[in-house]
Amino acid sequence: MLRPGTEIIEQAGGLHNFMAWTGPILTDSGGFQVFSLSSLNSINDDGTEFASPYDGMKIKLDAAKATNVQNRLGADIIMCFDQCPAFEAKQKEQEKAVERTIKWAKICKDSHANEKQLLFGIIQGQTNNDLRQNCLKELVKLDFPGYAIGGLSVGEGTEKMIKTVNFTAPLMPENKPRYLMGVGTAADIIQAVGAGVDMFDCVMPTRNGRNALAFTQNGPIRLRNAAYIDDFTPVDSACDCVCCKTFSKSTIRHFFNTGEMLGPIMLALHNIVFYHNLMDKIRQNIENGTFNTWAEQAINSLAYSRSNKTDTQTDNGKD
């Protein structure tokens, strides 16, 4: 909306043309970004006002405007404007956020004016089962083509996140996509699929790749470490991405340590392929009827990898 601007994207023929990407595109409404810029914004029942992170200019954003902007950007799936409260928010604040999320969802549906796009509703309620159930109940009345679980991976911890997903996902309509926003690690995704989730988004593959962390079959590795200075094997011997077919760990480490931009690019691509391969395995095991057995083994293997490595810290969340 702000850079390069809705008008520029629209003049280019939409995001697909602007990005030269023929695959599906999903845009968020700005609700999470408002949360992440909490020091720069104020929120009321009508929407939010925040200072632009680029030039400080005051920006007003509400449900109707968020929908209009996404209509003009032209993504395939767009999201309702919602309020994502901080994890430590008090009960009344969380209740108010759910109330606003439902109210704004109705406005978004009434404002939606691009029939080529699917508008998804977002379920809020933090880790409170009653709030989650109430929010979902009201959103289902609006009959969206898909529903998302929002407001997780914001500090509540993995255990509470998975419990909330296990409670919420089975209540969501079975005949419509179930989308978990801002998640996550390979183990998180496997467990969420077990609960019935279909779709995910997360910056982990690219953000970690930009910071020299690669996901591999044997767990994550940090390629800035001196241990890889003379390691001429691929980042992951089981991977056939352009990074693993072309460069060694030693070379990638050298790129990062000299500020060569090819390092972050290669590891971002590698990590994206790792996640694609993970989803392929999930689909194959679902189709084969072996998902539950495979998932247990995969999660145990990931837990073993984490407990036997010192360089496993990852960055979660959304840009």
C-alpha positions, 0 to 999 in steps of 0.5 A, spaced: 500 500 500 505 504 501 511 502 497 511 502 491 504 504 492 497 501 490 496 505 484 503 503 481 501 495 482 494 496 479 498 500 473 502 494 472 496 489 472 496 487 479 501 483 483 502 477 478 505 482 473 509 486 477 512 480 480 512 476 474 509 470 478 504 466 475 503 461 481 498 463 486 499 469 491 495 471 498 496 477 501 494 479 508 490 485 510 495 489 515 492 486 521 498 483 523 503 488 521 499 493 525 500 488 531 508 488 529 508 496 529 504 497 535 509 502 538 507 506 532 499 505 532 492 507 535 486 502 534 479 503 535 472 500 533 473 503 526 480 501 525 487 503 526 491 509 525 499 509 525 505 512 523 508 510 516 515 506 518 518 509 511 516 517 512 512 518 519 506 520 515 499 518 519 496 512 515 488 510 517 487 503 515 480 500 516 476 494 514 473 497 508 480 500 505 484 494 507 479 490 502 479 495 497 487 495 497 487 488 496 482 488 491 486 492 487 493 489 488 489 482 485 492 477 489 488 470 488 486 469 496 485 476 500 484 476 508 479 480 512 482 485 516 482 483 523 485 485 530 491 481 533 492 482 540 499 481 544 499 474 547 500 478 554 493 482 553 488 482 558 482 478 558 478 484 556 483 486 551 482 479 547 475 479 548 475 486 544 479 484 539 475 478 537 469 483 537 472 487 532 475 482 528 468 479 527 465 486 526 470 488 521 469 481 517 462 483 516 465 490 513 470 486 509 465 481 506 460 487 504 466 491 501 469 485 497 469 487 490 473 482 486 469 476 484 476 473 482 479 473 489 477 468 495 476 472 501 478 468 507 476 470 515 481 470 520 479 466 527 482 470 533 482 469 540 489 467 543 489 461 547 482 462 549 478 456 547 471 459 548 474 466 544 476 461 539 470 458 538 465 464 539 469 467 533 469 461 529 461 461 530 460 468 528 465 468 522 462 461 519 455 465 519 458 469 514 460 463 509 467 465 507 470 460 502 476 459 507 478 460 514 484 462 517 487 461 525 490 467 526 494 470 532 498 465 534 506 464 534 506 471 537 510 469 544 505 464 547 510 458 546 509 451 542 505 447 547 500 452 547 500 454 540 499 446 538 493 446 543 490 451 540 490 449 533 488 442 536 482 445 539 480 450 533 482 446 527 477 440 527 471 445 529 472 449 522 468 447 516 471 441 513 469 443 506 473 449 506 481 451 506 484 451 513 489 456 514 494 457 519 498 464 519 505 465 521 507 458 522 512 455 522 517 450 524 517 443 520 515 440 527 509 445 527 507 444 520 506 436 521 502 437 528 498 442 525 496 438 519 495 432 523 489 437 526 486 438 520 490 444 517 491 445 510 495 451 508 501 455 512 505 461 511 511 463 514 518 467 513 522 462 516 525 459 510 527 466 507 529 469 514 533 464 516 536 463 509 538 470 509 541 469 516 546 463 514 541 458 517 539 452 513 534 446 514 537 439 512 534 432 513 539 432 519 536 438 522 538 446 521 545 448 521 549 455 521 553 456 516 557 461 519 560 457 524 568 455 523 566 448 522 564 448 515 570 452 513 573 446 509 567 442 509 566 441 501 560 437 501 553 440 499 548 443 504 544 437 504 546 431 500 539 429 500 537 435 496 537 437 489 536 444 489 540 449 485 544 451 492 546 444 493 547 442 486 552 447 485 556 450 492 559 446 498 558 448 505 565 452 505 563 456 499 556 458 502 560 460 508 565 464 504 559 468 501 556 470 508 563 472 511 565 476 505 558 479 504 556 476 498 549 477 496 549 470 493 549 466 500 543 469 502 539 468 496 542 460 495 540 459 502 533 462 501 532 458 495 534 451 499 530 452 505 524 454 500 525 447 497 526 444 503 519 446 505 516 444 499 519 437 500 516 437 507 509 438 504 510 433 498 512 428 504 506 430 508 501 429 501 504 422 499 503 420 506 496 422 507 494 419 500 498 413 502 494 412 509 500 412 513 501 420 515 500 418 523 505 413 523 510 417 519 508 424 522 510 421 529 517 418 526 518 425 523 517 429 529 521 424 533 527 425 528 526 432 529 526 432 536 533 428 536 536 432 531 535 439 536 537 435 542 544 433 539 546 440 535 548 447 538 546 451 532 538 450 532 536 457 534 531 459 528 527 465 527 519 464 527 513 469 525 512 473 519 515 479 516 
